[in-house]
Amino acid sequence: MGKKSRRKKVGANKKFRPIIPHVARPFEGLDAEADLVAMREIIPAATLAAKTTPEYGSVDFYFATLLPDAAPAIVREDGVILIGMQTRSSTRDAGHDLGVALVAAIDRKKKIDEDVADYGVVRVDVRDAGPRINDMLASTQKMEIRSDLGFWIAEGQKNEEIEAVIEQTSKELIPSKAVPGVENTYWHDMGKHFVRWIRLEDEDQLFTALARMQAAGELSLGQGDRFIGAFRAAGLSIPVFEFPGEVDPETLTEPVKELEQKLAAALENKEPLNDDERRARAGLVSRQVSL
């Protein structure tokens, strides 16, 4: 067989894969954007109830932080669909990856209903063509932080093997809680206590405002804490505060509200930065890392 013929044969068997463009802020425009970013990057165990549009069957399902073996999706024995946020494979667009996983899980659920498939992990290749999750959602609820991964199995289901994995994996989870009474602010116990503060503002404007606050000595929760920088996750900036000792998240509500008021005022300030503020901003930008 000549080279030309061999090329045709290989090409005929090759599966077409679309070019998936990079999306820096994949959940932009969704009401649940901050929750989805938190579940993808900083919360170890949580679920978020959602529903697809009529075009995609008006299907109820849950986003979940982590699934068994970091799977992209599972269909539980009670028929509930779970879509994983923390998975082993990804493209340059998390919205695309979640859409592909959800389409596959809905298809598996239909086959289960027709008795031609079984419950369990749904394996997908996120490089395949599919809709973005942003175009599939009709509604979302609020994220529910969990103390363990018991949501992997249906209530009342008995599976000793899975239960053993849940118990072992749950022991390794970082204790995390939402600071009550404020939005998108999370306390974590990592040996030391930290607060992560997810912000939705434009990054350039946010860092200018944070620089003004830092130069004025206002970038603190007033608990002896230290602002240690910010990281970028799915297009959002997340300032982080470290505490010298233990702190109860219940006591942080008012300090976070005061910090938000100071940030709002700094964002409204349109005066050019002074020398101290410019140095502070340069330091903030240089220390930011992207996850």
C-alpha positions in Angstrom: 0.0 0.0 0.0 1.4 3.4 -0.9 1.8 6.3 1.5 -1.2 8.2 0.1 -3.5 5.2 0.7 -2.2 4.7 4.2 -2.8 8.3 5.1 -6.4 8.1 3.9 -7.1 5.0 6.0 -5.7 6.5 9.1 -7.6 9.7 8.5 -10.9 7.8 8.0 -10.6 6.1 11.4 -9.6 9.2 13.3 -12.2 10.7 15.6 -12.9 14.4 15.0 -12.3 16.5 18.0 -13.2 20.2 18.1 -10.8 23.0 19.0 -11.9 24.1 22.5 -10.9 27.8 23.0 -9.5 28.9 26.3 -12.1 30.6 28.5 -10.4 32.4 31.4 -13.6 33.0 33.3 -15.7 29.9 32.4 -18.7 30.4 34.7 -19.1 34.2 34.0 -22.8 35.2 33.8 -24.1 32.4 36.0 -25.8 33.2 39.3 -23.8 30.4 40.8 -20.4 31.5 39.5 -18.7 32.1 42.8 -20.2 28.8 44.2 -18.9 26.8 41.3 -15.4 28.4 41.6 -15.4 27.6 45.3 -16.4 24.0 44.6 -13.8 23.6 41.9 -10.9 25.1 43.8 -11.3 25.6 47.6 -14.2 23.6 49.1 -13.5 19.8 49.6 -17.0 18.6 50.1 -20.2 20.3 48.8 -23.2 19.9 46.5 -25.3 22.4 44.6 -28.7 21.5 43.2 -29.5 22.6 39.6 -31.9 22.1 36.7 -31.4 22.0 33.0 -33.4 24.0 30.5 -36.3 22.3 28.6 -34.0 21.9 25.6 -31.9 19.5 27.7 -34.9 17.8 29.3 -35.6 19.9 32.4 -33.4 17.4 34.4 -32.7 17.9 38.1 -29.1 17.2 39.0 -26.3 18.2 41.5 -22.9 19.6 41.0 -20.5 17.9 43.5 -17.0 18.9 44.5 -15.5 15.4 44.3 -16.7 12.1 43.1 -15.2 8.6 43.4 -11.9 8.3 41.6 -12.3 12.0 40.6 -14.9 10.9 38.0 -16.7 13.5 35.9 -20.1 12.2 36.7 -22.1 9.4 38.4 -25.7 8.3 38.4 -26.6 7.0 41.9 -28.9 4.1 42.5 -31.7 6.4 43.3 -31.3 8.0 39.8 -29.7 11.2 41.0 -27.1 12.6 38.7 -23.9 14.1 40.2 -21.5 16.2 38.1 -17.9 16.4 39.5 -16.2 19.8 39.7 -12.7 18.3 40.7 -11.7 15.8 38.1 -8.6 14.2 36.7 -8.9 15.6 33.1 -9.8 19.0 31.7 -9.7 21.2 28.6 -9.1 24.9 28.5 -12.8 25.5 29.2 -14.3 24.2 32.4 -17.8 25.2 31.2 -17.4 22.9 28.2 -16.1 20.0 30.3 -19.1 20.1 32.7 -21.5 20.3 29.7 -20.0 17.2 28.1 -20.2 15.4 31.5 -23.8 16.4 32.0 -24.9 15.3 28.6 -23.3 11.9 29.1 -24.9 11.5 32.5 -28.3 12.4 31.2 -27.8 9.9 28.4 -26.8 7.2 30.9 -29.9 8.0 33.0 -32.1 7.4 30.0 -30.4 4.1 29.3 -30.9 3.1 32.9 -34.6 3.9 32.6 -34.6 1.6 29.5 -32.8 -1.2 31.4 -29.8 -1.1 29.0 -27.3 0.5 31.3 -26.4 0.4 35.0 -25.8 2.9 37.8 -22.4 4.2 38.7 -19.5 6.2 37.3 -20.1 7.9 33.9 -16.8 8.0 32.0 -16.5 10.7 29.4 -13.7 12.3 27.3 -14.0 16.0 27.9 -12.2 16.6 24.5 -15.4 15.5 22.8 -17.8 18.1 21.3 -20.7 19.2 23.5 -22.6 22.2 24.9 -21.2 24.4 27.6 -22.8 24.1 31.0 -23.6 27.8 30.8 -26.1 27.1 28.0 -27.7 24.1 29.8 -28.7 25.6 33.1 -32.3 26.8 33.8 -31.7 27.4 37.5 -29.3 26.8 40.4 -29.6 26.8 44.2 -27.1 27.7 46.8 -24.1 25.5 47.5 -24.3 23.2 50.6 -21.0 22.5 52.3 -20.8 19.0 53.6 -18.7 17.5 56.4 -18.1 14.3 54.4 -18.6 12.6 51.1 -21.7 10.7 52.0 -23.6 12.2 49.0 -21.8 9.6 46.8 -24.4 7.1 47.7 -28.2 7.3 47.9 -29.8 7.6 51.4 -30.4 4.1 52.8 -28.1 2.4 50.2 -25.7 -0.2 51.6 -22.3 -0.7 49.9 -19.5 -1.6 52.3 -16.8 -1.0 49.7 -18.0 2.5 48.8 -18.7 3.3 52.4 -15.1 2.4 53.4 -13.8 4.7 50.7 -16.1 7.5 51.8 -15.0 7.1 55.4 -11.3 7.1 54.5 -11.5 10.0 52.0 -13.6 12.1 54.4 -10.9 11.9 57.0 -8.5 13.7 54.7 -10.8 16.6 53.9 -9.8 20.1 55.1 -12.4 21.3 57.6 -14.1 24.2 55.8 -17.1 26.4 56.6 -18.9 29.4 55.1 -18.6 32.6 57.2 -22.3 33.1 58.1 -24.2 36.2 57.0 -21.8 37.2 54.1 -21.3 36.0 50.6 -18.5 33.9 49.2 -16.2 33.9 52.2 -14.8 30.6 53.6 -12.9 29.6 56.7 -10.5 26.7 56.5 -8.5 24.8 59.2 -5.2 23.7 57.7 -3.3 23.5 60.9 -3.5 27.3 60.8 -6.8 29.0 60.2 -7.4 30.9 56.9 -10.1 32.8 55.3 -10.6 32.9 51.5 -12.7 35.8 50.1 -13.9 35.2 46.6 -14.4 38.4 44.7 -16.5 39.0 41.5 -15.0 42.4 40.6 -12.9 43.1 37.6 -9.4 42.0 38.6 -7.7 45.3 37.6 -10.1 47.4 39.6 -10.0 45.0 42.5 -6.3 45.1 42.8 -6.2 48.8 42.7 -8.8 48.9 45.5 -6.9 46.3 47.6 -3.7 48.3 47.1 -5.4 51.4 48.5 -6.6 49.4 51.5 -3.2 47.8 52.1 -1.4 51.1 52.0 -3.9 52.5 54.5 -3.5 49.5 56.8 -7.1 48.5 56.2 -6.6 45.1 54.5 -7.3 43.0 57.6 -10.2 41.4 59.4 -9.0 43.0 62.7 -8.3 39.6 64.4 -4.5 39.8 64.4 -4.7 38.2 60.9 -2.4 38.8 58.0 -3.3 39.3 54.4 -1.0 36.9 52.6 -2.0 37.6 49.0 -4.5 36.5 46.4 -4.8 33.7 43.8 -6.8 33.5 40.6 -9.2 30.6 40.1 -11.5 30.3 37.0 -11.1 34.0 36.4 -11.9 35.2 39.9 -9.5 36.7 42.4 -9.5 35.2 45.9 -7.7 37.2 48.7 -6.5 35.1 51.6 -6.0 36.0 55.2 -4.0 33.9 57.7 -4.7 34.0 61.5 -2.0 33.6 64.2 -4.2 31.3 66.3 -7.6 29.7 66.2 -10.6 31.8 65.1 -14.3 30.8 65.0 -15.9 31.5 61.7 -19.0 32.6 63.6 -17.1 35.6 64.9 -16.0 36.8 61.5 -19.3 38.0 60.1 -19.0 41.6 61.2 -15.3 41.9 60.4 -16.0 40.7 56.8 -18.9 43.1 56.5 -16.7 46.0 57.6 -14.0 44.9 55.1 -16.5 44.8 52.3 -17.6 48.3 53.1 -14.0 49.5 53.0 -13.5 47.7 49.7 -16.6 49.3 48.2 -15.3 52.7 49.2 -11.9 51.9 47.7 -13.5 50.8 44.5 -15.3 54.2 44.3 -12.1 56.1 44.7 -10.9 57.2 41.2 -7.9 59.2 42.3 -4.5 58.2 40.9 -2.6 55.9 43.2 0.1 57.5 45.3 3.6 56.0 45.6 2.8 53.8 48.6 -0.3 52.5 46.9 1.5 51.8 43.6 4.2 49.8 45.5 1.4 47.9 47.3 -0.3 47.1 44.0 2.9 45.9 42.4 3.4 43.5 45.3 -0.1 42.2 45.1 0.1 41.5 41.4 3.6 39.9 41.6 2.4 37.5 44.3 -0.8 36.4 42.7 -0.8 32.8 41.3 -3.3 31.1 39.0 -4.7 27.7 39.9 
